[in-house]
Amino acid sequence: MTVPRILLVCLGNICRSPLAEAALRAAAAREGVEIEVDSAGTGAWHVGKAPDPRAQATARAHGIDIAHYRGRQVTAADFRCFTHILALDDDNLRDLRRIAPADATARLWLLMDHAPGREGQAVADPYYGNAAGFETTWADVSAAAAGLVNSLR
């Protein structure tokens, strides 16, 4: 069986998608599900930068260190090497569909489609808010990660 390769995508890859990557890694480890996970942004503003300090603090509060993560932008190769590309909101899903190469093999959808009762919804974007917003984002991505891992079992 092929190991699922999952890419989580938001706009800048310093808030939501690193938290989603961390939550998905943790959920898969807890359930003993083998996956490969990465995150990226559709924009290039934060390439090479560490996650937002508030995202790092939130992950740390849940026992996960994401300080070593670095922002990167989605590439054409991602659409071929990942089996699933999960956008964290409709705008990024639309951008992914627009930039997907003709030979793309990855399945595209929203991350929250994996959180029962939250299908079609966006992950809360905490960037312009305070630390509490990052906890809301953590709750969103954790719920979706649990649902996704359950579907991969």
C-alpha distance (Angstrom), angle and dihedral (degrees) to the residues before:
residue distance angle dihedral
M1 . . .
T2 3.79 . .
V3 3.79 116.5 .
P4 3.82 109.6 -119.3
R5 3.81 112.2 -113.8
I6 3.79 110.0 -154.7
L7 3.80 128.3 -169.1
L8 3.81 118.8 -166.9
V9 3.80 115.0 -155.4
C10 3.80 135.4 -164.7
L11 3.78 130.9 151.6
G12 3.81 105.2 -83.8
N13 3.83 105.0 8.6
I14 3.81 95.5 -129.9
C15 3.84 103.8 94.5
R16 3.77 122.9 17.3
S17 3.79 103.6 21.6
P18 3.84 95.8 47.5
L19 3.81 88.8 50.3
A20 3.80 89.6 47.9
E21 3.80 90.6 49.3
A22 3.81 90.5 51.4
A23 3.81 93.3 46.4
L24 3.80 92.6 48.4
R25 3.81 93.1 47.8
A26 3.82 89.8 50.1
A27 3.82 94.1 46.7
A28 3.80 92.5 48.6
A29 3.82 91.9 48.2
R30 3.82 91.6 49.2
E31 3.80 91.7 51.5
G32 3.81 96.4 39.3
V33 3.81 92.9 -118.9
E34 3.80 115.1 150.6
I35 3.80 113.4 -135.2
E36 3.78 139.1 143.1
V37 3.80 114.9 -129.8
D38 3.79 135.7 -171.7
S39 3.78 136.7 156.7
A40 3.79 135.0 -142.3
G41 3.77 142.6 167.2
T42 3.77 132.0 -122.6
G43 3.82 88.4 -135.9
A44 3.79 128.6 62.1
W45 3.83 100.5 -142.1
H46 3.80 96.0 106.8
V47 3.82 103.6 32.6
G48 3.79 109.1 149.7
K49 3.80 94.2 10.3
A50 3.80 126.9 121.4
P51 3.80 119.3 -113.3
D52 3.79 118.3 -80.6
P53 3.83 109.6 -77.5
R54 3.82 89.5 -119.3
A55 3.83 90.3 55.0
Q56 3.80 89.7 49.0
A57 3.81 91.0 50.2
T58 3.80 91.6 49.3
A59 3.80 92.9 49.7
R60 3.81 90.5 46.1
A61 3.83 89.6 51.9
H62 3.82 86.1 58.7
G63 3.80 93.4 47.9
I64 3.80 98.6 -99.1
D65 3.80 128.3 117.3
I66 3.82 114.0 -148.2
A67 3.83 96.8 163.0
H68 3.81 90.3 110.4
Y69 3.84 93.9 55.3
R70 3.80 114.4 106.3
G71 3.78 128.4 -158.2
R72 3.76 118.7 -110.5
Q73 3.78 136.8 171.6
V74 3.79 125.2 -116.6
T75 3.80 113.0 -98.4
A76 3.79 132.7 -159.4
A77 3.82 88.7 -110.7
D78 3.81 90.1 60.6
F79 3.81 89.4 68.4
R80 3.81 89.1 60.7
C81 3.80 103.7 35.9
F82 3.81 98.5 46.1
T83 3.80 121.1 68.3
H84 3.82 93.1 -155.0
I85 3.80 131.3 26.7
L86 3.77 112.5 -168.8
A87 3.79 120.0 -165.6
L88 3.77 119.6 -152.8
D89 3.82 94.3 -142.8
D90 3.80 142.1 11.0
D91 3.81 95.0 -99.2
N92 3.78 92.2 57.0
L93 3.80 91.7 43.5
R94 3.81 88.9 53.1
D95 3.83 90.3 48.8
L96 3.81 91.2 48.9
R97 3.80 91.4 51.7
R98 3.82 89.5 48.8
I99 3.82 95.3 51.0
A100 3.82 98.2 37.7
P101 3.81 110.2 119.8
A102 3.80 119.3 -122.5
D103 3.81 90.9 -107.0
A104 3.81 95.1 52.2
T105 3.80 114.0 143.0
A106 3.82 101.0 177.3
R107 3.79 118.5 105.3
L108 3.81 112.2 -122.7
W109 3.78 126.1 -149.9
L110 3.78 144.6 127.7
L111 3.79 118.5 -74.3
M112 3.81 92.5 -135.7
D113 3.81 89.6 59.9
H114 3.81 83.0 82.7
A115 3.82 94.9 57.0
P116 3.82 108.3 85.5
G117 3.80 110.3 -117.9
R118 3.81 92.4 12.0
E119 3.80 99.3 79.2
G120 3.81 113.3 144.9
Q121 3.80 93.4 16.9
A122 3.78 128.9 121.3
V123 3.79 126.6 -120.1
A124 3.80 107.5 -107.8
D125 3.83 110.5 -97.8
P126 3.81 108.4 -135.9
Y127 3.81 98.8 178.8
Y128 3.80 98.7 107.2
G129 3.79 95.2 36.6
N130 3.77 138.3 66.8
A131 3.80 134.4 -83.9
A132 3.82 92.1 -78.9
G133 3.79 89.0 65.5
F134 3.79 90.0 59.4
E135 3.81 89.8 56.1
T136 3.81 88.8 52.9
T137 3.79 89.1 50.8
W138 3.82 90.0 48.5
A139 3.81 90.1 52.7
D140 3.82 90.5 50.2
V141 3.80 96.3 48.5
S142 3.80 92.8 42.1
A143 3.80 92.0 53.9
A144 3.80 91.3 48.2
A145 3.82 92.1 45.1
A146 3.81 91.4 53.3
G147 3.80 91.0 49.9
L148 3.79 93.2 46.3
V149 3.81 93.3 49.0
N150 3.80 89.6 48.5
S151 3.81 90.1 53.2
L152 3.82 91.1 50.0
R153 3.82 93.9 54.6
